[in-house]
Amino acid sequence: MLLQFTSLIALLASNYLMPAQGAHLPLQVKEPVKQEILAAQISKGPIKNPKMLGVKLTATAAIVLDKESGKVLFAKNIHQKLPQASLTKIMTAVTVMDKAPQPDDIVTVGKGPAYVQPQGAHMRLAPGEKISVYNLLRGLLMSSANDAGVALGEYIAGSEAKFVDLMNQKARILGLKDSHFKNTHGIDAEGHYSSAYDLAEITRYASEKKVFREIINTPTIGFTTNIRDRFLKNSNKLLQSSYLNILGGKTGFTDNAGYCLIEVASDKKGHEIITVVMNSQNEWQESKGLINWTFRAYQWK
C-alpha cells in the first residue's frame, strides 16, 4: 500500500512539473557560459583604473564616449533634455550627407526671413548666390553659420520645416530617445532639445563619414562664389592644440543653452573618444580636462 501511495505521489509530481504540450522549457545555461558572457560584456571597450577619481565639472551635463565600442567612460546627467544650441548642426550635416547629394552640387541661395536670425553666426549668404553643398557644410560646421543650415535644408527638402522632419526621422532611426529638433541651426525654440548622450551618439555616427571628418579638422578655408570671395575660420579653439590630438568638434552657445562643446580626440595609438559638455561655465577647459582625464584613467587593449 505504501509503495502504491509513493508511486502515485511521484506520478502527480512529474505531471505537475512537466511543461504543457508545446510549451518551451527555459534555456539551461551552464555557469561557465554565464561567466564567459559576463566577461565579454565587461571587456568591451577600454578598462578604467579603479584608483582614478572622477572629474568635477560646472557643466549641467557631460559625457565621454568611446568611439569604437560606444562605451560610456564618463557620465553626468547624460540623458537630461537640454537646449543644444549649434551642436544641432551635426544632426543637420548628417541628415544632408545621408541624402547623398554630390559635394560639388550647386545650391542657389533663396531669400526670406529664415535666412536672417536675431542671433548667432552667419555666412551672410546673398539671395541668388551659388555655392556648393560642400562649402555650405563647411560654413555650417566650421563657422557655425545659421544661414548655411537654412540653405541646405531648403535644397534637400524644399523647405527648412520639411528638412527638420527628416532630422527627427533620422533621430528615430538612430534610436535617440532624448532629442527633438525644431530648426536646422539650434537657436532656442520650444521643443528643440537633446541630451549629452544623444549628441555623442550623433557625433559618433557622423565621424564615420569622410566628409564630416575632413571638415571638422579644417582650421581655415577660402573659396569663391558667383557673388564674392569667402573665407571661413573654424570656431573650435582646441583644433590646433599643441598637446591634445583634437580631430575636430562643434561649438555652441545660446542664452538658454549656455556654452556647449563637442570634441573628437584620439591618443597616440589612435583610440578615439567623443566628449560633450552642455551649459558649461568654461567649455574649453572642461573639455580639455575630460580628454586628459579619460586617457589617463582608461586603458585600451
BATOR-845031 format. One record per atom (N, C-alpha, C, O): x, y, z; residue in one letter. Coordinates in pm, whole numbers, padded with zeros to 5 digits, always signed. Example, Ala and Ser with C-alpha at 12.3 -4.5 7.8 and 13.67 -1.06 7.14 Angstrom:
# BATOR-845031
+01319-00569+00780a/+01230-00450+00780a/+01320-00330+00780a/+01424-00332+00846a/+01285-00225+00708s/+01367-00106+00714s/+01290+00003+00787s/+01341+00114+00804s/
# end
This chain:
# BATOR-845031
+00082-00121+00000m/+00000+00000+00000m/+00086+00127+00000m/+00061+00222-00074m/+00189+00125+00085l/+00281+00238+00093l/+00352+00260-00041l/+00373+00373-00084l/+00390+00148-00105l/+00458+00157-00235l/+00368+00220-00340l/+00413+00302-00421l/+00237+00181-00338q/+00143+00238-00435q/+00125+00388-00411q/+00119+00466-00507q/+00116+00429-00282f/+00098+00571-00248f/+00218+00654-00293f/+00204+00765-00345f/+00338+00597-00271t/+00462+00667-00311t/+00468+00684-00462t/+00508+00789-00512t/+00428+00580-00535s/+00428+00587-00682s/+00330+00692-00731s/+00358+00764-00827s/+00212+00701-00662l/+00111+00798-00701l/+00164+00941-00683l/+00144+01027-00769l/+00230+00965-00570i/+00286+01099-00543i/+00390+01136-00649i/+00392+01249-00698i/+00474+01041-00683a/+00578+01065-00784a/+00517+01098-00919a/+00565+01186-00991a/+00408+01025-00953l/+00341+01049-01081l/+00279+01188-01085l/+00292+01260-01184l/+00211+01226-00975l/+00150+01359-00969l/+00255+01469-00979l/+00236+01569-01047l/+00366+01447-00909a/+00473+01547-00910a/+00531+01564-01050a/+00559+01676-01094a/+00550+01452-01119s/+00608+01461-01253s/+00513+01529-01349s/+00557+01603-01436s/+00381+01506-01335n/+00282+01570-01421n/+00277+01721-01394n/+00259+01801-01485n/+00293+01758-01265y/+00287+01898-01228y/+00408+01976-01281y/+00396+02090-01326y/+00526+01911-01276l/+00648+01978-01318l/+00668+01975-01469l/+00742+02058-01522l/+00605+01881-01539m/+00623+01867-01683m/+00552+01982-01754m/+00435+02007-01725m/+00617+02053-01844p/+00551+02161-01916p/+00440+02108-02005p/+00443+01994-02051p/+00341+02195-02028a/+00231+02157-02115a/+00283+02131-02255a/+00388+02181-02294a/+00207+02051-02330q/+00249+02017-02465q/+00264+02144-02549q/+00173+02228-02554q/+00378+02158-02613g/+00404+02276-02695g/+00471+02388-02619g/+00516+02485-02680g/+00478+02378-02483a/+00543+02483-02405a/+00694+02473-02422a/+00747+02367-02454a/+00763+02586-02401h/+00907+02590-02418h/+00974+02581-02282h/+00941+02656-02190h/+01069+02491-02271l/+01147+02482-02149l/+01243+02600-02141l/+01295+02643-02244l/+01267+02653-02021p/+01366+02759-02010p/+01504+02707-02047p/+01539+02593-02016p/+01580+02794-02114l/+01714+02754-02155l/+01801+02732-02032l/+01812+02821-01947l/+01861+02617-02022q/+01950+02586-01912q/+02092+02625-01951q/+02153+02561-02037q/+02144+02729-01889v/+02277+02778-01922v/+02373+02737-01812v/+02349+02763-01694v/+02479+02673-01850k/+02578+02633-01753k/+02651+02755-01699k/+02670+02854-01770k/+02690+02748-01575e/+02754+02861-01508e/+02878+02912-01580e/+02896+03033-01590e/+02964+02824-01632p/+03082+02874-01703p/+03046+02962-01823p/+03117+03059-01852p/+02935+02927-01893v/+02893+03007-02008v/+02848+03145-01961v/+02880+03246-02024v/+02772+03149-01850k/+02730+03277-01794k/+02851+03365-01764k/+02851+03484-01793k/+02951+03306-01706q/+03070+03381-01670q/+03142+03433-01794q/+03195+03544-01793q/+03143+03351-01901e/+03207+03395-02024e/+03133+03515-02084e/+03196+03610-02131e/+03000+03509-02082i/+02920+03620-02135i/+02946+03747-02055i/+02967+03854-02112i/+02946+03734-01923l/+02971+03849-01837l/+03109+03907-01862l/+03125+04029-01869l/+03208+03821-01877a/+03345+03867-01901a/+03354+03941-02034a/+03425+04041-02044a/+03281+03892-02135a/+03283+03958-02266a/+03221+04097-02257a/+03271+04191-02319a/+03112+04109-02179q/+03048+04239-02163q/+03139+04337-02092q/+03149+04454-02131q/+03207+04290-01987i/+03294+04377-01910i/+03414+04422-01993i/+03459+04536-01980i/+03465+04333-02078s/+03587+04363-02153s/+03561+04450-02276s/+03656+04494-02340s/+03435+04476-02310k/+03405+04558-02426k/+03447+04703-02400k/+03398+04767-02307k/+03536+04753-02483g/+03582+04888-02465g/+03696+04897-02365g/+03738+04795-02309g/+03746+05019-02342p/+03859+05037-02251p/+03821+05008-02106p/+03704+05014-02068p/+03922+04976-02026i/+03902+04941-01885i/+03955+05055-01798i/+04064+05107-01822i/+03876+05093-01699k/+03913+05205-01612k/+04003+05160-01498k/+03985+05053-01440k/+04099+05243-01467n/+04181+05224-01348n/+04097+05261-01226n/+04060+05377-01212n/+04066+05166-01137p/+03977+05195-01024p/+04032+05298-00927p/+03957+05353-00846p/+04161+05326-00934k/+04222+05423-00843k/+04201+05567-00890k/+04223+05661-00814k/+04160+05584-01016m/+04140+05719-01070m/+04007+05775-01024m/+03903+05713-01042m/+04011+05893-00964l/+03889+05961-00923l/+03823+06025-01044l/+03881+06032-01152l/+03700+06072-01024g/+03627+06135-01133g/+03671+06279-01157g/+03776+06321-01109g/+03589+06353-01230v/+03618+06491-01266v/+03501+06578-01221v/+03385+06543-01243v/+03531+06692-01158k/+03426+06786-01121k/+03409+06889-01233k/+03505+06946-01282k/+03284+06909-01272l/+03253+07000-01382l/+03144+07097-01343l/+03057+07066-01261l/+03149+07216-01402t/+03038+07310-01387t/+02926+07279-01486t/+02813+07323-01466t/+02956+07206-01591a/+02858+07175-01695a/+02736+07105-01635a/+02749+07020-01547a/+02619+07142-01683t/+02497+07075-01638t/+02499+06928-01678t/+02454+06843-01601t/+02550+06899-01796a/+02557+06760-01844a/+02687+06742-01921a/+02736+06834-01986a/+02741+06621-01912a/+02865+06591-01984a/+02878+06441-02003a/+02823+06361-01927a/+02953+06405-02106i/+02975+06263-02134i/+03109+06246-02206i/+03154+06335-02278i/+03171+06131-02184v/+03281+06085-02268v/+03240+05949-02322v/+03202+05860-02246v/+03248+05932-02453l/+03207+05808-02519l/+03325+05751-02597l/+03393+05823-02670l/+03350+05622-02579d/+03450+05554-02662d/+03391+05535-02801d/+03287+05473-02817d/+03458+05589-02902k/+03400+05587-03037k/+03383+05446-03091k/+03280+05416-03152k/+03480+05359-03069e/+03474+05226-03128e/+03365+05140-03066e/+03285+05080-03138e/+03360+05134-02934s/+03267+05042-02866s/+03135+05107-02828s/+03036+05037-02806s/+03132+05240-02819g/+03014+05309-02770g/+03001+05308-02619g/+02898+05348-02565g/+03105+05264-02551k/+03102+05256-02404k/+03109+05396-02345k/+03189+05479-02388k/+03024+05421-02244v/+03026+05548-02173v/+03140+05545-02072v/+03144+05459-01984v/+03233+05639-02084l/+03352+05643-01999l/+03339+05746-01887l/+03407+05736-01785l/+03253+05844-01906f/+03223+05945-01804f/+03080+05990-01825f/+03036+06006-01939f/+03008+06012-01717a/+02868+06050-01730a/+02827+06149-01623a/+02857+06131-01505a/+02760+06254-01665k/+02694+06348-01574k/+02564+06392-01640k/+02566+06466-01739k/+02453+06349-01586n/+02321+06387-01637n/+02310+06365-01789n/+02263+06451-01862n/+02355+06248-01833i/+02372+06229-01978i/+02240+06216-02054i/+02239+06229-02176i/+02130+06191-01985h/+02001+06181-02054h/+01910+06299-02024h/+01792+06297-02059h/+01963+06403-01961q/+01883+06522-01933q/+01860+06599-02063q/+01955+06629-02136q/+01734+06631-02091k/+01700+06703-02213k/+01729+06852-02193k/+01674+06915-02103k/+01815+06905-02278l/+01863+07042-02263l/+01865+07114-02398l/+01873+07050-02502l/+01858+07248-02396p/+01883+07322-02520p/+02022+07288-02572p/+02116+07276-02494p/+02035+07273-02703q/+02161+07222-02758q/+02237+07322-02843q/+02347+07293-02890q/+02180+07440-02862a/+02246+07545-02940a/+02297+07488-03074a/+02229+07406-03136a/+02413+07532-03118s/+02463+07494-03250s/+02519+07353-03258s/+02561+07310-03366s/+02519+07279-03147l/+02550+07137-03157l/+02448+07068-03247l/+02475+06961-03302l/+02332+07131-03262t/+02229+07088-03357t/+02286+07061-03496t/+02242+06970-03566t/+02383+07141-03534k/+02429+07141-03673k/+02496+07011-03714k/+02509+06982-03833k/+02539+06931-03617i/+02593+06800-03654i/+02480+06711-03708i/+02500+06639-03806i/+02363+06717-03646m/+02249+06641-03699m/+02206+06697-03834m/+02168+06620-03924m/+02211+06828-03851t/+02181+06888-03981t/+02275+06833-04088t/+02232+06794-04196t/+02404+06831-04056a/+02503+06781-04153a/+02482+06634-04184a/+02491+06593-04300a/+02455+06554-04082v/+02431+06411-04101v/+02312+06388-04193v/+02316+06304-04283v/+02205+06463-04169t/+02084+06446-04249t/+02111+06483-04395t/+02062+06417-04486t/+02188+06587-04416v/+02225+06625-04553v/+02308+06515-04618v/+02277+06471-04729v/+02412+06470-04550m/+02504+06372-04609m/+02435+06239-04637m/+02469+06172-04735m/+02339+06201-04554d/+02270+06075-04576d/+02172+06082-04693d/+02127+05979-04743d/+02138+06202-04736k/+02057+06217-04856k/+02143+06211-04982k/+02093+06216-05094k/+02274+06200-04961a/+02373+06169-05066a/+02376+06266-05183a/+02384+06222-05298a/+02371+06397-05159p/+02400+06488-05271p/+02549+06483-05302p/+02629+06448-05215p/+02585+06517-05423q/+02727+06527-05456q/+02784+06651-05388q/+02719+06756-05388q/+02903+06643-05331p/+02960+06759-05261p/+02971+06883-05348p/+02962+06996-05297p/+02990+06863-05480d/+03004+06980-05568d/+02871+07023-05630d/+02870+07109-05717d/+02759+06963-05587d/+02628+07012-05631d/+02614+07159-05592d/+02657+07199-05483d/+02555+07238-05678i/+02544+07382-05654i/+02405+07416-05599i/+02303+07377-05656i/+02405+07489-05490v/+02282+07538-05427v/+02267+07686-05461v/+02361+07763-05446v/+02148+07724-05507t/+02118+07865-05528t/+02045+07917-05406t/+01937+07870-05372t/+02104+08013-05340v/+02050+08063-05213v/+01918+08135-05237v/+01906+08216-05329v/+01820+08105-05155g/+01691+08171-05163g/+01689+08300-05084g/+01794+08357-05052g/+01570+08345-05051k/+01557+08466-04971k/+01437+08450-04880k/+01349+08367-04904k/+01434+08530-04775g/+01323+08521-04681g/+01371+08534-04538g/+01492+08536-04513g/+01276+08542-04444p/+01312+08564-04303p/+01392+08450-04241p/+01463+08472-04143p/+01381+08329-04296a/+01453+08215-04238a/+01604+08235-04245a/+01678+08176-04166a/+01650+08318-04338y/+01794+08340-04353y/+01847+08446-04256y/+01969+08459-04239y/+01758+08519-04194v/+01801+08627-04104v/+01755+08594-03963v/+01636+08606-03932v/+01848+08554-03878q/+01818+08519-03740q/+01869+08629-03647q/+01968+08695-03677q/+01800+08650-03535p/+01838+08759-03445p/+01969+08737-03372p/+02024+08831-03313p/+02020+08617-03373q/+02145+08589-03303q/+02221+08480-03377q/+02167+08414-03466q/+02346+08461-03339g/+02424+08353-03395g/+02507+08394-03515g/+02497+08507-03565g/+02590+08301-03559a/+02683+08326-03669a/+02614+08308-03805a/+02517+08234-03817a/+02666+08378-03904h/+02613+08370-04040h/+02726+08375-04141h/+02834+08427-04114h/+02700+08320-04259m/+02788+08343-04373m/+02747+08470-04447m/+02819+08518-04534m/+02629+08523-04412r/+02569+08636-04483r/+02551+08601-04631r/+02595+08673-04721r/+02485+08488-04651l/+02455+08443-04787l/+02364+08543-04856l/+02273+08598-04795l/+02391+08567-04984a/+02312+08662-05061a/+02210+08587-05146a/+02242+08482-05201a/+02087+08640-05160p/+01990+08577-05249p/+02048+08562-05390p/+02103+08657-05447p/+02035+08442-05445g/+02089+08415-05577g/+02233+08370-05578g/+02287+08333-05683g/+02297+08371-05463e/+02437+08326-05456e/+02443+08176-05482e/+02361+08100-05430e/+02538+08135-05562k/+02553+07993-05596k/+02674+07938-05521k/+02786+07987-05534k/+02647+07834-05443i/+02751+07781-05355i/+02734+07630-05344i/+02621+07580-05341i/+02844+07558-05337s/+02836+07412-05337s/+02786+07358-05203s/+02798+07424-05100s/+02731+07238-05207v/+02689+07169-05085v/+02808+07156-04989v/+02793+07177-04869v/+02923+07123-05043y/+03043+07104-04959y/+03080+07232-04887y/+03113+07230-04768y/+03075+07345-04957n/+03111+07471-04894n/+03004+07517-04794n/+03037+07583-04696n/+02879+07483-04819l/+02776+07511-04719l/+02797+07426-04593l/+02777+07474-04482l/+02836+07301-04612l/+02867+07217-04496l/+02987+07272-04421l/+02991+07266-04298l/+03084+07325-04493r/+03196+07392-04427r/+03147+07510-04343r/+03184+07525-04227r/+03063+07593-04403g/+03010+07707-04328g/+02931+07664-04206g/+02938+07727-04101g/+02855+07556-04222l/+02772+07504-04113l/+02857+07454-03997l/+02831+07487-03882l/+02959+07373-04027l/+03034+07303-03923l/+03158+07380-03877l/+03195+07370-03759l/+03222+07454-03965m/+03341+07529-03926m/+03305+07662-03861m/+03351+07692-03751m/+03222+07740-03929s/+03189+07874-03881s/+03055+07880-03810s/+03015+07986-03762s/+02987+07767-03802s/+02858+07758-03732s/+02754+07852-03791s/+02677+07914-03718s/+02752+07863-03922a/+02664+07958-03990a/+02520+07910-03993a/+02490+07803-04047a/+02431+07990-03935n/+02289+07953-03931n/+02228+07951-04071n/+02149+07862-04103n/+02264+08050-04153d/+02204+08057-04286d/+02248+07941-04375d/+02177+07905-04469d/+02364+07882-04347a/+02407+07764-04422a/+02312+07647-04395a/+02281+07570-04486a/+02268+07633-04270g/+02172+07528-04236g/+02040+07546-04308g/+01981+07450-04357g/+01993+07671-04314v/+01867+07700-04384v/+01880+07667-04532v/+01791+07605-04590v/+01990+07709-04594a/+02010+07684-04737a/+02017+07535-04767a/+01958+07489-04865a/+02087+07460-04684l/+02096+07316-04705l/+01960+07249-04686l/+01924+07160-04763l/+01886+07292-04586g/+01753+07235-04563g/+01659+07258-04679g/+01587+07168-04721g/+01661+07380-04732e/+01575+07411-04847e/+01618+07332-04970e/+01533+07287-05048e/+01747+07315-04988y/+01796+07241-05105y/+01756+07094-05099y/+01715+07036-05200y/+01768+07033-04982i/+01741+06890-04969i/+01592+06860-04967i/+01547+06765-05031i/+01514+06941-04895a/+01373+06905-04869a/+01272+07004-04923a/+01152+06979-04916a/+01317+07116-04978g/+01223+07215-05030g/+01191+07326-04933g/+01155+07436-04974g/+01204+07298-04804s/+01184+07399-04701s/+01256+07354-04574s/+01283+07235-04556s/+01287+07451-04488e/+01352+07415-04363e/+01261+07326-04278e/+01308+07232-04215e/+01131+07357-04276a/+01037+07279-04194a/+01035+07132-04236a/+01037+07043-04151a/+01031+07107-04366k/+01030+06969-04415k/+01164+06900-04385k/+01168+06781-04357k/+01271+06976-04392f/+01402+06918-04361f/+01410+06881-04213f/+01467+06777-04179f/+01354+06963-04126v/+01354+06932-03983v/+01279+06801-03957v/+01317+06725-03868v/+01174+06775-04033d/+01106+06645-04022d/+01203+06531-04052d/+01200+06427-03986d/+01289+06551-04150l/+01390+06448-04182l/+01490+06433-04068l/+01537+06322-04041l/+01524+06543-04003m/+01616+06535-03888m/+01555+06451-03776m/+01623+06368-03716m/+01428+06474-03748n/+01362+06396-03643n/+01345+06250-03683n/+01352+06161-03598n/+01323+06227-03811q/+01318+06089-03860q/+01454+06021-03843q/+01461+05905-03803q/+01560+06093-03872k/+01695+06038-03854k/+01721+06007-03707k/+01784+05907-03675k/+01674+06093-03618a/+01691+06068-03474a/+01625+05937-03434a/+01681+05861-03356a/+01506+05912-03488r/+01437+05787-03456r/+01514+05667-03513r/+01527+05564-03446r/+01565+05680-03634i/+01641+05571-03696i/+01765+05538-03613i/+01801+05421-03599i/+01828+05640-03559l/+01949+05619-03478l/+01917+05574-03336l/+02007+05546-03258l/+01788+05566-03303g/+01749+05518-03171g/+01765+05621-03061g/+01777+05585-02944g/+01764+05749-03096l/+01782+05854-02997l/+01651+05879-02924l/+01546+05893-02986l/+01657+05883-02792k/+01537+05894-02709k/+01518+06032-02648k/+01410+06065-02601k/+01623+06114-02649d/+01620+06239-02574d/+01622+06362-02664d/+01648+06472-02615d/+01596+06347-02792s/+01617+06458-02885s/+01492+06491-02965s/+01415+06403-03003s/+01473+06620-02989h/+01371+06666-03083h/+01419+06797-03143h/+01472+06884-03072h/+01400+06811-03273f/+01453+06926-03344f/+01340+07012-03400f/+01238+06962-03446f/+01362+07144-03394k/+01264+07239-03447k/+01325+07328-03556k/+01253+07399-03625k/+01458+07325-03570n/+01523+07406-03673n/+01657+07342-03708n/+01698+07243-03648n/+01725+07401-03807t/+01850+07343-03857t/+01974+07399-03788t/+02084+07347-03807t/+01957+07504-03707h/+02074+07577-03656h/+02090+07573-03505h/+02202+07585-03456h/+01982+07556-03431g/+01994+07544-03286g/+01956+07666-03206g/+01969+07666-03084g/+01909+07771-03272i/+01860+07886-03197i/+01744+07842-03108i/+01661+07761-03149i/+01740+07895-02987d/+01643+07850-02887d/+01501+07850-02942d/+01454+07949-03000d/+01433+07738-02923a/+01294+07724-02964a/+01228+07620-02874a/+01292+07522-02836a/+01104+07641-02841e/+01032+07545-02758e/+01026+07410-02829e/+00989+07403-02947e/+01061+07304-02758g/+01059+07171-02817g/+01185+07135-02893g/+01190+07031-02960g/+01288+07220-02884h/+01416+07192-02950h/+01518+07157-02842h/+01562+07244-02767h/+01554+07030-02834y/+01640+06986-02724y/+01712+06858-02762y/+01678+06791-02859y/+01813+06826-02682s/+01883+06698-02694s/+01950+06669-02561s/+01933+06744-02464s/+02026+06562-02556s/+02100+06524-02434s/+02246+06503-02469s/+02282+06487-02586s/+02330+06502-02368a/+02472+06476-02391a/+02492+06340-02457a/+02576+06325-02546a/+02415+06241-02412y/+02429+06107-02470y/+02390+06105-02617y/+02463+06053-02700y/+02274+06163-02649d/+02230+06162-02789d/+02328+06237-02879d/+02358+06192-02989d/+02378+06350-02831l/+02472+06428-02912l/+02602+06352-02935l/+02662+06361-03042l/+02646+06278-02834a/+02765+06195-02852a/+02741+06086-02955a/+02828+06055-03036a/+02621+06027-02952e/+02589+05921-03049e/+02576+05978-03190e/+02618+05915-03286e/+02517+06097-03202i/+02509+06161-03334i/+02649+06186-03389i/+02676+06161-03507i/+02737+06235-03303t/+02875+06263-03344t/+02949+06134-03378t/+03028+06129-03472t/+02923+06031-03301r/+02985+05901-03329r/+02945+05852-03468r/+03028+05801-03543r/+02818+05868-03500y/+02768+05829-03632y/+02830+05917-03741y/+02875+05867-03844y/+02831+06048-03717a/+02884+06141-03816a/+03032+06118-03843a/+03079+06133-03956a/+03106+06081-03738s/+03251+06068-03752s/+03293+05946-03834s/+03411+05926-03859s/+03196+05865-03875e/+03225+05757-03969e/+03227+05808-04113e/+03263+05733-04204e/+03189+05933-04133k/+03177+05988-04268k/+03302+06072-04301k/+03341+06160-04224k/+03362+06043-04413k/+03487+06108-04452k/+03470+06259-04464k/+03554+06334-04417k/+03362+06303-04526v/+03340+06447-04547v/+03330+06518-04413v/+03388+06626-04396v/+03259+06460-04318f/+03246+06520-04185f/+03382+06535-04120f/+03416+06641-04067f/+03461+06429-04123r/+03591+06431-04057r/+03684+06534-04124r/+03759+06603-04055r/+03678+06544-04255e/+03760+06643-04326e/+03725+06785-04282e/+03812+06866-04254e/+03595+06813-04277i/+03552+06950-04249i/+03583+06991-04106i/+03638+07099-04084i/+03550+06907-04009i/+03572+06948-03870i/+03720+06957-03835i/+03757+07015-03733i/+03806+06899-03920n/+03950+06904-03897n/+04019+07016-03974n/+04141+07027-03973n/+03940+07100-04042t/+03995+07208-04124t/+03999+07339-04045t/+03894+07386-04002t/+04116+07398-04024p/+04124+07523-03946p/+04068+07644-04022p/+03989+07720-03966p/+04108+07660-04148t/+04061+07773-04230t/+04048+07727-04374t/+04111+07630-04416t/+03965+07798-04450i/+03948+07766-04592i/+03898+07890-04665i/+03822+07969-04609i/+03940+07907-04789g/+03889+08014-04872g/+03834+07959-05003g/+03883+07858-05053g/+03732+08024-05057f/+03675+07984-05186f/+03598+08102-05243f/+03577+08204-05176f/+03557+08087-05368t/+03489+08196-05438t/+03355+08148-05492t/+03346+08038-05547t/+03251+08230-05475t/+03121+08202-05534t/+03097+08303-05647t/+03185+08383-05679t/+02978+08299-05708n/+02946+08394-05813n/+02928+08536-05760n/+02920+08632-05837n/+02921+08549-05627i/+02896+08679-05566i/+03022+08740-05505i/+03048+08859-05521i/+03102+08655-05435r/+03214+08712-05359r/+03318+08605-05325r/+03294+08485-05336r/+03434+08654-05284d/+03534+08567-05224d/+03496+08544-05078d/+03450+08634-05009d/+03517+08420-05033r/+03478+08387-04896r/+03595+08324-04822r/+03680+08256-04881r/+03598+08349-04692f/+03700+08291-04605f/+03630+08242-04478f/+03556+08317-04414f/+03655+08116-04442l/+03594+08057-04323l/+03702+08018-04223l/+03808+07968-04260l/+03673+08043-04097k/+03764+08003-03989k/+03689+07913-03893k/+03575+07941-03855k/+03753+07805-03853n/+03690+07710-03761n/+03678+07773-03623n/+03774+07829-03571n/+03559+07763-03564s/+03534+07822-03433s/+03588+07737-03318s/+03581+07778-03202s/+03641+07618-03349n/+03691+07527-03247n/+03833+07565-03206n/+03928+07537-03279n/+03847+07629-03091k/+03977+07679-03045k/+04075+07567-03012k/+04197+07588-03012k/+04024+07448-02984l/+04112+07338-02946l/+04169+07263-03066l/+04254+07175-03049l/+04123+07296-03185l/+04159+07218-03303l/+04310+07214-03325l/+04364+07110-03364l/+04377+07324-03301q/+04522+07330-03322q/+04598+07331-03190q/+04702+07394-03177q/+04543+07258-03093s/+04608+07248-02962s/+04746+07185-02978s/+04764+07090-03055s/+04842+07237-02904s/+04980+07190-02916s/+05003+07057-02846s/+05102+06989-02874s/+04914+07019-02755y/+04937+06894-02681y/+04820+06798-02682y/+04833+06685-02635y/+04706+06839-02734l/+04592+06749-02748l/+04575+06711-02894l/+04587+06797-02982l/+04546+06585-02921n/+04521+06542-03058n/+04372+06553-03086n/+04298+06455-03079n/+04329+06675-03116i/+04188+06702-03144i/+04163+06681-03293i/+04228+06741-03378i/+04068+06595-03323l/+04034+06565-03463l/+03927+06659-03516l/+03908+06670-03637l/+03858+06727-03426g/+03753+06821-03465g/+03644+06824-03362g/+03648+06753-03262g/+03544+06908-03388g/+03434+06917-03293g/+03334+07021-03337g/+03331+07061-03454g/+03252+07065-03242k/+03148+07164-03273k/+03122+07250-03151k/+03106+07199-03040k/+03117+07380-03174t/+03088+07476-03068t/+02940+07510-03068t/+02869+07485-03165t/+02893+07567-02956g/+02755+07610-02949g/+02730+07704-02832g/+02786+07686-02724g/+02645+07804-02855f/+02603+07892-02746f/+02471+07958-02781f/+02453+08008-02892f/+02380+07960-02686t/+02264+08048-02685t/+02241+08087-02540t/+02301+08030-02449t/+02154+08185-02518d/+02125+08227-02381d/+02070+08112-02297d/+02107+08097-02181d/+01983+08031-02356n/+01923+07921-02280n/+02015+07801-02270n/+02016+07733-02167n/+02092+07774-02373a/+02179+07655-02373a/+02308+07677-02296a/+02366+07581-02246a/+02353+07802-02287g/+02484+07827-02230g/+02593+07782-02326g/+02567+07760-02445g/+02714+07768-02275y/+02826+07728-02359y/+02832+07576-02370y/+02833+07505-02269y/+02836+07529-02494c/+02835+07385-02522c/+02951+07353-02617c/+02992+07437-02697c/+03002+07232-02606l/+03115+07194-02692l/+03121+07043-02708l/+03107+06968-02611l/+03143+07001-02831i/+03171+06861-02863i/+03313+06854-02918i/+03352+06937-03000i/+03388+06755-02873e/+03522+06731-02928e/+03539+06583-02961e/+03489+06496-02890e/+03609+06558-03070v/+03654+06423-03104v/+03806+06424-03091v/+03874+06503-03156v/+03859+06336-03007a/+04003+06335-02979a/+04055+06193-02983a/+03979+06097-02971a/+04186+06180-03000s/+04246+06047-03000s/+04377+06049-02923s/+04439+06154-02906s/+04418+05931-02876d/+04550+05920-02815d/+04653+05887-02923d/+04619+05883-03041d/+04777+05864-02882k/+04884+05839-02979k/+04866+05708-03055k/+04924+05689-03162k/+04786+05618-02998k/+04764+05489-03063k/+04639+05488-03151k/+04604+05385-03209k/+04572+05601-03159g/+04456+05612-03247g/+04323+05578-03183g/+04223+05568-03253g/+04318+05559-03051h/+04191+05534-02983h/+04114+05665-02972h/+04165+05763-02917h/+03993+05667-03025e/+03917+05792-03032e/+03807+05797-02927e/+03743+05696-02896e/+03789+05916-02872i/+03680+05941-02778i/+03601+06063-02825i/+03651+06146-02901i/+03478+06072-02777i/+03392+06187-02805i/+03353+06248-02671i/+03301+06177-02584i/+03376+06378-02654t/+03335+06446-02532t/+03226+06547-02565t/+03228+06611-02670t/+03131+06560-02473v/+03025+06660-02485v/+03010+06729-02351v/+02998+06663-02248v/+03011+06861-02351v/+02974+06938-02231v/+02862+07033-02271v/+02867+07094-02377v/+02762+07046-02184m/+02646+07131-02211m/+02624+07225-02094m/+02625+07185-01978m/+02605+07352-02127n/+02584+07457-02027n/+02700+07461-01928n/+02683+07447-01807n/+02818+07481-01983s/+02941+07485-01903s/+02984+07630-01881s/+02963+07716-01967s/+03044+07656-01767q/+03099+07789-01740q/+03234+07810-01808q/+03278+07923-01827q/+03300+07701-01845n/+03426+07708-01920n/+03438+07583-02005n/+03503+07485-01966n/+03376+07586-02121e/+03367+07467-02205e/+03502+07420-02256e/+03524+07301-02274e/+03595+07515-02278w/+03727+07477-02330w/+03808+07401-02225w/+03860+07293-02252w/+03818+07457-02107q/+03895+07393-02001q/+03832+07261-01958q/+03903+07164-01931q/+03700+07258-01951e/+03635+07135-01905e/+03646+07024-02010e/+03659+06907-01975e/+03642+07061-02137s/+03662+06959-02241s/+03805+06907-02240s/+03828+06787-02251s/+03901+06997-02226k/+04041+06954-02216k/+04061+06864-02095k/+04130+06762-02103k/+04000+06903-01983g/+04013+06821-01863g/+03956+06682-01880g/+04015+06584-01834g/+03841+06672-01946l/+03780+06541-01971l/+03867+06455-02061l/+03884+06335-02037l/+03923+06515-02164i/+04008+06439-02257i/+04132+06387-02185i/+04166+06269-02195i/+04199+06476-02113n/+04320+06434-02040n/+04289+06328-01936n/+04361+06229-01924n/+04182+06349-01862w/+04143+06252-01757w/+04113+06116-01818w/+04156+06014-01764w/+04040+06114-01928t/+03999+05987-01989t/+04119+05905-02034t/+04126+05785-02008t/+04214+05969-02100f/+04329+05894-02149f/+04425+05853-02037f/+04509+05765-02056f/+04413+05917-01921r/+04489+05871-01804r/+04415+05762-01728r/+04476+05671-01673r/+04283+05772-01727a/+04203+05682-01642a/+04173+05549-01709a/+04144+05451-01639a/+04178+05542-01841y/+04137+05421-01913y/+04252+05361-01992y/+04343+05431-02038y/+04245+05231-02005q/+04344+05158-02083q/+04272+05078-02191q/+04179+05004-02163q/+04318+05094-02315w/+04264+05019-02428w/+04349+04895-02451w/+04472+04901-02442w/+04285+04784-02480k/+04359+04661-02508k/+04397+04652-02654k/+04460+04555-02696k/
# end
